[in-house]
Amino acid sequence: MIGSRLRFGLDATYTLDSSPSGVALYSREIAFGIAKAHPESHFTFYYRPHRYFKSFGVPLPPNASRGFLAPMGALFHGLNQRLPRFHRGPSVATFHDLFVLTGEYSTPDFRARFAAQAQDAAARADMVIAVSEFTRGQVISLLGVEPSRVRVVHHGTRALAFPGGDSAPRQQVILSVGALQKRKNVARLVEAFEAVDPAWRLVLIGSNGYGAAEIHARIAASPARDRISVLGYVTPEELAAWYARAMIFAFPSLDEGFGMPVLEAMAAGTPVLTSTRSALPEVAGEAALLADPEDTGALVHALQSLTRDEELRARFSRLGVERARLFTWEKAVEQTWNVYMDLLQLTTEPRA
């Protein structure tokens, strides 16, 4: 039997990021959400040594404590596809994506470190959580994990405060959110944007990443450079304002394990153009216009269709709002808890 006072450890290192996106947002929602949802259990938020003292500036839930990242015994959840070296006990590892292993999207040194950590976590985790069916397939095919050990738990949609609601005035802005890096396909988006009516602007939000220098150079050389704004990282409040202001959201990424910004844009009622690749069709469903991200002509056609057709934008706006409602962090927390319970049941069942 599983005891009534359950104890869990979670790698909360990324919950401390001052500019949260992706893994950091996921880590916060799951760690704090699961502790809130299960006050009868105790959670230890573990931090790697370089973040441990910083963690004292963040209040923890009443049923949580903090510790160094060296848990023993209790079920441990690695929230970013890695597990502590010396952990002994039941373990779960969340895998967000494996793009580092499938394309030239990082430095060789980072690729080697990432591959080693991912392979180790995949081999030692009793169960793996994948954030999409696409990522699940990669975990199975690239890391050799048995399908029975991999569960899919989709992300939720971040609750941003969109100013003005449905009455907010929209501008002729094409918005793209994500790091300025090769994988996000920003240079090709810029090329496609050059064919759009000059009344439109392109706004790029996100920190610099791998290949950013080449992207900035492409923007500087663009005949449309006076209509392109590069804002870098912005606060959640500023981001919400841009989602509410833009008439189109463009996310032609080459490889995504999930694609949180797609749902954020949909929740704001912003019509979405995204890729036919990776997890993006899974996340977008029928609520976005999809295009081959490596076909500039296809991106041009999609952008022109959305900029010229108000009814098409209204249709995808309506469908997007409905789609975003299907993805909640409450559901993700509940499904994550179910993975814990299934694993504990397996590890406590008497052997025949």
C-alpha positions, 0 to 999 in steps of 0.5 A: 500500500502507498502511505498517506504521508507521501514524500517527493523531491523535485529539481526546482533549480529552473524555478529561480530563472529571472526571465522565465520561458520554456523549461522555467515556466514548466518547472514553476507550474509543476513544482508549485502546482503539485504542492498546492494540489496535494497539501497532504504530501511533503515536497522537497524542492532541490536546487543545484549548489550554484542556485541553492542560496538564491532559493531563499529569496523565494517563498515555498508552499507550506508543505515544501522544504528546500535542499541541495540536489542530492536526494535519497529514497523519496520519489524524485522528479527531474523537471529538465531531462536530467537526474542527480547522479547519486539518487537512489529511489523511484525517479521520473524525468521530464523530456521537453525536446531533443532538437540538440540531437537532430540538427545543427542548433547548438555548439558541439560542446553543448551537444555533447553535454546535453546528449550525455545528460539525456542518455543518462536520465533516459537510462535511469528514470523509472518513468519518463514524461514527454511534453508531446507525442512528438517528443515521446516518439523521439525519446523512444527512437533516439534514446531507446526508452521502452514505450511503456515507460513514457507518458505524455503530459502536455503543457498548459497555457500561461495565464497572461493578463491581456489588456483590453480583452476582445475590445483591444484595438489590433494593429497591422503587426506580425508578432513572433516570440522565441529566442533569436536562434537558428532553430526558430527559423527567424531569418526565413520569416524575415525573408517571407515578411519582405513580400508582405504589404509594406503597411505591416510591421514585424515584431520579434520578441526573445533573447539571443540564442545560437546563430543570433549574429547571422539573424541580426545581420539578415535583418540589417540587410533586409529592404524591410528593416525599417519595419522590423522591431527586435525587442529582446526579452520583455516582461510578461506584462509587455508580452501580453500587450503585444499578443493583444496588439498583433493581428497575426502571430508567426511561429515557423520553427523548425523543431519544437518539443511543444511550442508554448507561444502558440497557445499563448497567442491563441489564448489572446485571440491572435491568429496563428501561423506555424509549422508543419513540423515537430510538435507544432501540428499536435499543439495547434490542431485545426486552429492555426494555418500551417506551412512548411517552415523550409519553404519560403514560398509557402510562408509568403503565401500563408502570411499574405493570406492572413494579412489580406483576409480578415475573415480568415483571421477571424476564423483562426482567432475564434478557433485558437481561443477554443484550442488554448482552453484545452491545455491547462496547467491544472490538467498537467499537474493532475496527470503528473501526479498520476504518473507518480502514483502509477510509479509508486504502485509499481515499486510497492507491489509485492513480487510474485 
